[in-house]
Amino acid sequence: MEWISGVLHDLLLWIESLGYFGILIGLMLEVIPSEIVLGFGGYLVSKGDISYIGAVIFGTIGAVGQNWILYAIGRFGGRPIVEKYGKYIKIKPKHVDLAESWFNKYGSGIVFTARFVPVMRQVISIPAGMAKMPFWLFTGLTAAASLPWSLLFVYLGMKLGDQWETIDEVAGKYVQPAILIALALLIVYVIFKIVRSRGKSV
């Protein structure tokens, strides 16, 4: 495990050396979890190396960029690419199956609400690409859902300062309510779609 800690340390030093672009690239590639990248970005804010607003903006852009990649995989590669290479980006075919069923059943709005559900927040981009969802609608919904995530974790990293590595412990009390709210929004959205579809069929 020592070598993993060393690699993580080197990656964080690399992010620090690039500043805003380190956050952006770190989130686009997500070699390490987004929460760590954003929390570390908050730590850099606390040091005065970068600004809070800048970290949030580049964090949001990075998150959108990562989902552009997944959208492109779905649009131009589809299921065969996922089945062959999905394991390298930690995406399983069964997750894509679930995300695709959600997308087909509830439409493009699920791209926003699924962003707050663990695992689904990345995977939902693939069926959106497979369905050829309008690119700018996909981008807008993804950015709208990614912004509060960036706001929260950069803020927590900034407040924790040198203790930013404990962000997982601190974030729990914020993330769990956010997930519950997202699930509530998801239920409301599903009910709205069902009622709307029944209204059209009458």
Number of C-alpha atoms within 10 A of each C-alpha: 5 7 8 9 10 11 11 14 12 12 17 20 13 14 21 19 12 13 20 23 16 23 30 27 21 25 27 21 16 18 13 13 11 21 20 22 27 31 29 28 36 31 27 25 23 21 13 11 15 17 17 19 14 14 27 27 18 22 32 27 22 27 28 25 20 20 25 20 16 22 28 18 20 25 19 12 15 17 19 12 12 20 14 10 13 15 11 9 12 9 17 16 16 10 14 23 15 15 25 21 14 19 21 14 13 18 17 20 16 22 28 22 24 26 24 24 15 10 15 19 20 22 27 30 31 27 28 26 24 18 18 15 16 11 13 9 13 22 17 14 18 26 20 14 20 22 17 15 22 28 19 19 28 30 23 24 29 24 17 19 18 14 11 23 15 14 19 15 8 14 16 11 10 12 16 11 11 16 17 13 14 18 16 13 17 20 13 12 17 18 13 13 16 13 12 11 11 10 9 7 7 5
